[in-house]
């Protein structure tokens, strides 16, 4: 999977201001790092997955085998 396009730090700082968050630099740096991880997770949403990614066991409401 290709790396997602990363949000520029200036744009991230603008998002913080727009949200009304006033964080010290250390907290903003920490949140920016976490945001990069979130971008990677968002890139995986709605992507085709191979069959082997499906769960091995499926439970039904009546308790029977699927």
Number of C-alpha atoms within 10 A of each C-alpha: 6 6 8 14 10 12 12 10 12 9 10 16 17 12 12 16 12 9 9 9 11 11 13 8 9 9 11 17 14 10 15 18 11 11 15 15 13 11 15 16 11 12 14 12 9 7 8 7 10 7 7 7 7 9 7 6 7 9 9 8 7 7 7 8 9 9
